[in-house]
Amino acid sequence: MNQGRVADQIELRHGDLAVRVSRRGAAVTAATYRGTPFLVGAGGPNGAMANFAMVPFGNRVEGNAMSFAGRDYAFQPNTSDALYRHGDGWLGLWQLEEASAEHAQFCFSRSADSVSPYAYLTRQEIRLAGDALVLTLSVENRGETALPFGLGQHPFLARTPMTRLTIAADRYWSERPDNLLDVPGPVPDHFDFRSEKLLPQMWMNNAFEGWDGRAVIAWPELGIQAALEADGALDRFMLYMPVDRSDFFCLEPMSHLPNGHHLPGFGGLKPLAPGEVLAGKVTILMSALPVQPEG
């Protein structure tokens, strides 16, 4: 990466870490450790985002509608998907508030409209600290009434034939054909990553609960690993692996379950009164591994 700014992108460097960030979605568009990519630009509206913030909540809203505190609210699709998806932050052009060689802080605000009833101010700080990429996201309700809010990060992690994952959860949600949650249950053996395990060669788009906020991703043939830690409101996660791409998978720390607006207790979505704030932080600490050749 070339250090500096290019159009709406900023390049951050610290030691062995290099990260490119964009005003579009306050997204990370590239991230390398010792010159090796650990995030992949594969998501977002242009397929170039390596991580984006999900705010004022993540995933879809069933029927593009919700009821809260005795009132009904409507959404409109914000992408080609039939359902409103991932909030507005990932689609918006954020303002750069602060920047240095090692960090950038962005903010984004919106008013309620026909697409979404949410009015809010959100901030995303992207910071390099030692060998860690630190993502700090917050949202403040700027509306006139309380609404259920959520947060999430959507990283596209590099995937190789030898990629191994370690992460523990107490509960798993199956998936309906329309990509919404189906029913909860125990974690199936093939999705049980309490002990380090190769990623399965199959479709995954599932939510997990009972998470301690920690995960480890190892790329033995690349000689690197990532220790991911989520805190604050982020106590659930999604795992997503498409079948038409083999170069990435997504481990998405979230404060709530997908389609929480239609689940008991709003699936972890937190009602925020006007002026109240919800925040969460994700740290991805990189380190070296002895290189193991494929095969």
Secondary structure, 3 states (H helix, E strand, C coil): CCCEEECCEEEEEECCEEEEEECECCEEEEEEECCEEEECCCECCCCCECEEEEECCCCECHHHEEEECCEEEECCCCCCCCCCECECHHHCECEEEEECCCEEEEEEEECCCCCCCCCEEEEEEEEEECCEEEEEEEEEECCCCCEEECCEEEEEEECCCCCEEEECCCEEEEECCCCCEEEEECCCHHHCEEEEEECCCCCEEEEEECCCCEEEEEECCCCEEEEEEEEECCCEEEEEECCCCCCEEEEEEECCCCCHHHCHHHHHCEEECCCCEEEEEEEEEEEECCCCCCC
